[in-house]
């Protein structure tokens, strides 16, 4: 069972890496999307996010950006999460274009840290 999970994780990372390099193309990126824009939005758990950029690479709607964590968000984290973030370069994913999300779920699948969830917009 562990081997199957490892293979799935390695495959997911490989696809995300290829997408970053432009080696993978999606013929109909919004074809798998289920909702109108803005109904469902991605929510990033900053305690889990390591800013690896897999979400940015796979998102057909350009919802994500990877940047340095905001000072207010950094202060809200616990000690261990702040240390983890320092190790990973203080980079996290933000969703400045969350209302463009069409809820395809590619970001949720691509995130190796499971830091992204899709939630109904309030």
C-alpha positions as CSV (number, residue, x, y, z in Angstrom):
1,X,0.0,0.0,0.0
2,X,2.8,2.4,0.8
3,X,4.4,1.8,-2.5
4,X,1.2,2.7,-4.4
5,X,1.1,6.1,-2.5
6,X,4.7,6.8,-3.2
7,X,4.2,6.1,-6.9
8,X,1.2,8.4,-7.0
9,X,3.1,11.2,-5.2
10,X,6.1,10.9,-7.5
11,X,3.9,10.9,-10.6
12,X,2.0,14.0,-9.4
13,X,5.3,15.8,-8.7
14,X,6.7,14.8,-12.1
15,X,3.6,16.1,-13.9
16,X,3.8,19.4,-12.0
17,X,7.5,19.8,-12.7
18,X,6.9,19.1,-16.4
19,X,4.1,21.7,-16.4
20,X,6.4,24.3,-14.9
21,X,8.9,23.6,-17.6
22,X,6.3,23.8,-20.3
23,X,6.7,20.2,-21.4
24,X,3.1,19.3,-20.7
25,X,0.2,20.9,-22.4
26,X,-3.5,20.6,-21.6
27,X,-5.7,20.6,-24.7
28,X,-8.8,21.9,-23.0
29,X,-7.8,23.2,-19.6
30,X,-11.3,24.4,-18.6
31,X,-13.1,21.4,-20.0
32,X,-12.8,19.6,-16.7
33,X,-13.9,22.5,-14.7
34,X,-17.3,22.0,-13.1
35,X,-18.5,25.4,-11.8
36,X,-18.9,29.0,-13.0
37,X,-16.1,31.2,-11.9
38,X,-16.3,32.4,-8.3
39,X,-18.7,29.8,-6.9
40,X,-16.0,27.6,-5.4
41,X,-12.6,29.1,-4.4
42,X,-9.3,27.6,-3.4
43,X,-8.3,28.1,0.3
44,X,-4.6,27.7,1.1
45,X,-3.6,26.5,4.6
46,X,-0.5,28.6,5.3
47,X,0.5,26.2,8.1
48,X,1.0,23.5,5.5
49,X,2.0,25.4,2.3
50,X,5.7,25.3,1.4
51,X,5.5,27.5,-1.7
52,X,6.7,24.7,-4.1
53,X,4.6,26.2,-6.9
54,X,2.8,23.0,-8.1
55,X,-0.5,24.7,-7.8
56,X,0.7,27.6,-9.9
57,X,2.0,25.3,-12.6
58,X,-1.2,23.3,-13.0
59,X,-3.9,26.0,-12.6
60,X,-5.5,26.8,-16.0
61,X,-7.1,30.0,-14.6
62,X,-4.0,31.6,-13.1
63,X,-5.5,31.8,-9.6
64,X,-2.3,31.4,-7.7
65,X,0.9,33.3,-7.1
66,X,3.9,32.3,-5.0
67,X,5.4,35.0,-3.0
68,X,6.9,35.9,0.4
69,X,4.4,35.4,3.2
70,X,2.8,38.6,4.5
71,X,4.0,39.8,7.9
72,X,0.5,39.6,9.5
73,X,0.1,36.0,8.2
74,X,3.6,35.1,9.5
75,X,2.8,36.5,13.0
76,X,-0.4,34.4,13.1
77,X,1.6,31.1,12.7
78,X,2.8,29.1,15.6
79,X,6.5,28.8,16.4
80,X,7.1,25.4,14.7
81,X,5.2,26.6,11.5
82,X,7.3,29.8,11.4
83,X,10.5,27.7,11.6
84,X,9.3,25.4,8.9
85,X,8.5,28.4,6.7
86,X,12.0,29.8,7.2
87,X,13.5,26.5,6.0
88,X,11.3,26.7,2.9
89,X,12.3,30.3,2.0
90,X,9.3,32.2,3.5
91,X,7.4,31.5,0.2
92,X,3.7,30.5,0.2
93,X,0.9,30.4,-2.3
94,X,-1.7,33.2,-2.3
95,X,-4.9,33.3,-4.4
96,X,-5.2,36.9,-5.7
97,X,-7.5,35.7,-8.5
98,X,-9.6,33.3,-6.5
99,X,-12.8,34.5,-8.1
100,X,-11.6,33.1,-11.4
101,X,-11.5,29.6,-10.1
102,X,-13.7,27.1,-11.9
103,X,-13.1,24.3,-9.4
104,X,-11.3,21.8,-11.6
105,X,-9.4,20.5,-8.6
106,X,-6.0,20.3,-10.3
107,X,-4.4,22.4,-7.6
108,X,-5.7,20.2,-4.8
109,X,-4.3,17.1,-6.6
110,X,-0.9,18.7,-7.4
111,X,-0.2,20.1,-3.9
112,X,2.3,17.7,-2.3
113,X,1.6,19.2,1.2
114,X,-2.2,18.9,0.8
115,X,-2.4,22.6,1.7
116,X,-5.2,23.5,-0.7
117,X,-8.9,22.8,-0.3
118,X,-11.9,24.0,-2.4
119,X,-14.6,25.8,-0.5
120,X,-17.9,27.5,-1.5
121,X,-17.4,31.2,-1.6
122,X,-19.3,33.0,1.1
